[in-house]
């Protein structure tokens, strides 16, 4: 992986991690278009670059995360991440195999886009406007929805936001809870992936470290801007535009795969 490729992938990560369009799917396709080699480091990099995006959430919502006495907040996040952690560990090899499939990404982008077209009509009677009103049982149920994101192209953000709306959260409250839930979930996935790479490779080279640091700085800066934009946009316009975007991208990818341009 070149420095240029790592920066582009980090830009894509920062832009898409918290939007309902699948950051993993976009990174897979970006990597294929850029000709990024498929090896242990590039697979680890695409996960590890999430650290910058995670930090963006902690910085933007620091009042939430730095209230040490607010133990219920932390417990909700732990409860919510449990389903994804268990399934992620059990299905890690299968998930890694799916990460190489552009067809899987295209299909899930398309199907998820169709759902987002109508999601505002499905759950149009929200009652919960703040994280403090989210119970432990609701956190767990939202965590179950988040497990759908183990399929590349599905989008962790979309799955957990839909789960939040199904649990009577408003659009903005569901989006923010999705951001919060992403912090321990993505952090755990990143640490696990880096540990596996360290164990199999015997450490990180200086070049590996440079790419990881640069990538995470870029994803951090871009994610802050993307989160602010998304919350404001969501309050005014809902999810329809994101559904249309996913459908268009999914169709384009299927055409590219069908014509042999993208393998």
C-alpha positions in Angstrom: 0.0 0.0 0.0 1.3 3.4 -1.0 1.0 6.6 1.1 -1.4 8.1 -1.5 -3.6 5.0 -1.3 -3.7 5.1 2.5 -4.7 8.8 2.5 -7.5 8.2 0.0 -8.9 5.2 2.0 -8.7 7.3 5.1 -10.7 10.1 3.4 -13.3 7.5 2.4 -13.4 6.1 6.0 -13.9 9.5 7.6 -16.6 10.5 5.2 -18.6 7.3 5.3 -18.1 5.7 8.8 -21.1 7.5 10.4 -23.2 7.9 7.3 -25.7 5.1 6.4 -23.9 4.1 3.2 -21.3 1.5 4.5 -17.8 2.7 5.0 -16.5 -0.9 4.6 -18.2 -1.2 1.3 -16.9 2.0 0.0 -13.4 1.2 1.2 -13.5 -2.2 -0.5 -14.5 -0.7 -3.8 -12.0 2.2 -3.4 -9.2 -0.2 -2.7 -10.1 -2.3 -5.8 -10.3 0.8 -8.0 -6.9 2.1 -6.7 -5.3 -1.3 -7.1 -4.5 -1.7 -3.5 -2.9 -5.1 -2.9 -4.9 -7.6 -0.9 -2.7 -8.7 2.0 -2.7 -8.9 5.8 -1.7 -5.3 6.3 -4.2 -3.7 3.9 -7.0 -5.7 5.5 -5.8 -4.6 8.9 -5.4 -1.0 7.8 -9.0 -0.7 6.5 -10.2 -1.6 10.0 -7.5 0.2 12.1 -8.2 3.5 10.3 -11.5 3.6 12.1 -9.6 4.7 15.3 -9.5 8.3 13.9 -13.3 8.3 13.3 -13.9 6.9 16.8 -11.8 9.7 18.3 -13.9 12.2 16.4 -17.0 11.0 18.2 -15.3 11.2 21.6 -14.1 14.7 20.9 -17.5 16.0 19.6 -19.4 14.4 22.4 -16.8 14.7 25.1 -19.3 15.8 27.7 -21.0 12.4 27.4 -17.8 10.3 27.4 -16.0 12.2 30.1 -18.7 12.0 32.7 -17.1 9.2 34.7 -19.9 9.0 37.2 -22.5 8.4 34.4 -22.0 4.6 34.6 -25.4 3.9 33.0 -24.2 5.5 29.7 -21.1 3.2 29.6 -23.1 0.2 30.6 -25.6 0.8 27.7 -22.7 0.9 25.2 -21.2 -2.3 26.6 -24.6 -4.1 26.5 -25.2 -2.8 23.0 -21.8 -4.0 21.6 -22.1 -7.6 23.1 -24.1 -9.1 20.1 -21.6 -7.8 17.5 -18.6 -8.9 19.5 -19.9 -12.5 19.9 -20.9 -12.9 16.3 -17.8 -11.1 15.0 -15.5 -13.5 16.9 -17.5 -16.6 15.8 -17.7 -15.6 12.2 -14.4 -13.7 11.8 -13.0 -16.0 9.0 -16.3 -15.9 7.1 -16.4 -12.1 7.4 -12.8 -11.7 6.2 -13.8 -13.7 3.1 -16.8 -11.5 2.4 -14.5 -8.4 2.6 -13.0 -9.5 -0.7 -16.4 -9.7 -2.5 -17.4 -6.6 -4.5 -20.6 -8.4 -5.5 -21.7 -8.7 -1.9 -21.1 -5.0 -1.3 -23.1 -4.1 -4.4 -26.1 -6.2 -3.5 -26.2 -5.1 0.1 -25.8 -1.5 -0.9 -28.8 -1.9 -3.2 -31.0 -3.7 -0.8 -30.1 -1.4 2.1 -30.9 1.6 -0.1 -34.4 0.3 -0.8 -35.0 0.0 2.9 -33.8 3.6 3.6 -36.3 4.9 1.0 -39.1 3.9 3.2 -37.6 3.9 6.7 -39.1 7.3 7.7 -42.5 5.9 7.0 -42.0 2.7 8.9 -41.0 4.3 12.2 -42.8 7.6 12.2 -44.0 7.7 15.9 -40.8 8.3 17.9 -41.0 8.9 21.7 -37.3 9.0 22.8 -35.3 12.1 22.1 -32.2 11.6 24.3 -29.8 8.8 25.1 -30.8 9.1 28.8 -34.2 7.7 27.9 -32.7 4.6 26.3 -33.1 1.6 28.5 -30.6 -1.3 28.8 -33.0 -3.6 27.0 -33.4 -1.1 24.1 -29.6 -0.9 24.0 -29.3 -4.6 23.5 -32.0 -4.7 20.8 -30.2 -1.9 18.9 -27.0 -4.0 19.3 -28.8 -6.9 17.6 -29.6 -4.7 14.7 -26.0 -3.6 14.5 -25.0 -7.2 13.8 -26.3 -6.8 10.3 -23.3 -4.6 9.6 -21.0 -7.7 9.8 -22.1 -8.1 6.1 -19.9 -5.8 4.0 -22.0 -3.1 2.4 -24.8 -3.2 4.9 -23.5 -0.2 7.0 -23.1 -0.3 10.8 -24.5 3.2 11.0 -27.6 2.4 8.9 -28.3 -0.9 10.8 -28.0 0.7 14.3 -29.9 3.8 13.3 -32.7 1.7 12.0 -32.6 -0.3 15.2 -32.8 2.9 17.2 -35.8 4.1 15.2 -37.5 0.7 15.6 -37.0 1.2 19.4 -38.9 4.5 19.2 -35.9 6.9 19.0 -36.1 10.0 16.9 -33.9 10.2 13.8 -31.3 12.4 15.4 -31.4 10.5 18.7 -31.0 7.2 16.8 -28.1 8.6 14.8 -26.3 9.9 17.9 -26.8 6.7 19.8 -25.4 4.9 16.8 -22.3 7.1 17.0 -21.9 6.3 20.7 -22.4 2.6 20.2 -19.8 2.7 17.4 -17.0 3.8 19.8 -16.6 0.6 21.8 -17.7 -1.6 18.9 -15.2 -0.2 16.4 -12.5 0.1 19.0 -12.8 -3.5 19.9 -12.8 -4.6 16.3 -9.7 -2.5 15.6 -7.7 -3.7 18.6 -8.6 -7.3 17.7 -7.5 -6.9 14.1 -4.2 -5.1 15.0 -3.5 -7.8 17.6 -4.0 -10.6 15.0 -1.7 -8.7 12.5 1.0 -8.2 15.2 0.8 -11.8 16.3 1.1 -13.2 12.7 3.7 -10.7 11.4 5.7 -10.4 14.6 5.3 -6.6 14.8 4.8 -3.5 12.7 7.4 -2.0 10.4 8.1 1.7 10.4 6.2 2.1 7.2 3.2 0.3 8.6 3.2 2.8 11.6 3.5 5.8 9.3 0.6 4.7 7.2 -1.6 4.0 10.2 -0.8 7.3 11.9 -1.3 9.4 8.8 -4.5 7.5 7.9 -6.0 8.0 11.4 -5.2 11.7 11.4 -7.0 12.1 8.1 -10.0 10.0 9.1 -10.3 12.0 12.4 -10.5 15.4 10.7 -12.9 14.3 8.0 -15.1 12.3 10.4 -15.7 15.4 12.5 -16.9 17.4 9.5 -19.1 14.4 8.3 -20.8 13.9 11.7 -21.7 17.6 12.0 -23.1 17.6 8.5 -25.1 14.4 8.9 -26.9 15.3 12.1 -28.0 18.7 10.6 -29.0 17.1 7.3 -30.9 14.3 9.0 -33.1 16.6 11.1 -34.3 18.4 7.9 -34.3 15.7 5.2 -34.4 12.2 6.6 -33.0 9.1 4.9 -34.5 9.1 1.4 -31.5 10.7 -0.3 -29.1 8.2 1.3 -31.4 5.4 0.0 -31.3 6.8 -3.5 -27.5 7.2 -3.3 -27.0 3.5 -2.2 -29.3 2.3 -5.0 -27.4 4.3 -7.7 -24.0 3.1 -6.4 -25.2 -0.5 -6.1 -26.4 -0.5 -9.7 -23.2 1.1 -11.0 -21.1 -1.5 -9.1 -23.2 -4.4 -10.5 -22.7 -3.0 -14.0 -19.0 -2.7 -13.5 -18.8 -6.2 -12.1 -21.0 -7.6 -15.0 -18.8 -5.9 -17.6 -15.6 -7.2 -16.0 -14.3 -3.7 -15.1 -14.4 -4.6 -11.4 -13.6 -8.0 -10.2 
